[in-house]
Amino acid sequence: MTGQSEDIAALAKGGRTNVAGFVLRLGARIPFLFIAGHMYGAELVGRFAIAVVVVEFAALLATLGLKRGLAQALSSTQRPHNHVVFDALALATIASLLASAVLFAFPQAMYPNSAIGGLDRFFPLIILAPALSDVSLAALAYRHNVKASVTARAVIEPWTLSIFAFIFSFFTHKDGLVLAYVASMVAALTASIVPLIRSYGVPHGWSPHVGPLWQMTRANTPLAGADALEWGSRNVDRLILGTLFPPSVVGIYYMAQQVASLPQKLKTSFDPILGPVVTQSLARGDLAAIARQVRQVAFWIIAAQLALAITASIPREGVMATIGPQFVSGAAAMVFLLFAEVFASTGAVSESALVYMARHRNLLVSMTMLALQIALSFALILVLRAAGYGVTVQAAGAPVALMLVLLLTSFIKAWMLGRLLGSSVSPMRWPLVWAACAGALVGGAFALLPPGWRWAQVSIGVAATLAAYLFVIWRYAFGPEDRALFSKMPSAEEATIPNEGGFIR
């Protein structure tokens, strides 16, 4: 088999298993959205959403780029691999404790628009769990054991969250979501550490190496920055809304964000397999192969995300109504966020190669785009407020800014990578447009049904829209390499999911 077909086969195999993992995660996400929406309400959900975004940002920083950088450290060391892994865990532990101390001292960072009480101040202590879980799963991914993630991320973590959110709603309504989140993170950490020890073993004779730890931190700074900036671009809108609106508005937006963020998992699902394939091609000096890999994966992701965006956007109010009637006003925000994910795909996949080939330039672009997003979000919200629109319309300024900036970011990063590789990395194919039009026409026909037929819009209409879209994609856009993605779909036991950390992302 040629190197080209081997690379595509590896990507297709990873994609097949990740599709099953994505379906498992989707099935686990829905109960939590329903429980949070119907049993806690918009105000408590919004308060929880702001606190979680701060805690998870701190946990991401505490990994110090090791989610991507640990593989490089393991591939270039002469020390026992379990010693290097425990160095990384020690580093993440120190950073997590520092972050926890800061937020414990300044809890207002987590609750900027509400009073602090109950267990609020102690919430940052959980930062250690997602940080160590991320590092553990990164170490397992280095040994191609991404299957271990399905237990921690797609089964134990989300189902623990849903079950405990339901249970705690009867005992401590105010702190129920926070306690459920803590339980889910502890459970996910346990499910990450156990396979890590089984794979790497106990590090006999290990002691922290201060010098290598510091070198690892310095080397991973651009990777940590890239991770933080990418994460920030998807979550800073929640922080902005938290400073300008009451928790109930943030809660409505958060639920729309959770529905729209599901397609993002399709991109991060490819990270465990795309990173090793890209680095192997770099080691061979095969730049054309990297361009081909980026084009292929980006096309797969865009094709899937566009399908989800169209099918959910047309019956948008019905989709949000299933979470709870008070969340229907977030339907427009959900649409903008769904298409933001479509526009972001090319840039996100290009970044998988840029973090190895031009990490500092990639970091500079990400920083600039995040600053632009923040400025544009404030500008749009304040302009809409000055024009006299209601708070729901004002809040829509944040997802519009995100959508526009992600589109611009994709153009810039795809152009940068194309220049480095000497070949275009654009995944666009005209049949994507044809398929989108076909799906929109079918979905639009169902959208014309009277309000009493909303059930048909959500059930029959979504299925018909998706069928029309997929027919055109399969018939006119998919070639032999694309169809390889579906040549042998895995079972649930074979499913894998992304090593991304944090269910609420």
Salt bridges, closest charged atoms under 4 A:
ASP7 OD2 - ARG284 NH2 3.26
GLU56 OE1 - ARG505 NE 2.99
ASP87 OD2 - ARG79 NH1 2.53
ASP120 OD2 - ARG47 NH2 2.58
ASP120 OD2 - LYS174 NZ 3.46
ASP134 OD1 - ARG153 NH2 2.67
GLU157 OE1 - ARG153 NH1 2.80
ASP175 OD1 - LYS174 NZ 3.75
ASP227 OD1 - ARG68 NE 2.68
GLU230 OE1 - ARG68 NH2 3.18
GLU230 OE2 - LYS267 NZ 3.91
ASP271 OD1 - LYS267 NZ 3.07
ASP286 OD2 - ARG284 NH2 3.98
GLU317 OE1 - ARG454 NH2 3.26
GLU341 OE1 - ARG234 NH1 2.71
GLU351 OE1 - ARG68 NH2 3.62
GLU351 OE2 - LYS413 NZ 2.64
ASP482 OD2 - ARG429 NH1 2.78
GLU500 OE2 - ARG25 NH2 3.46
GLU500 OE2 - LYS265 NZ 3.16
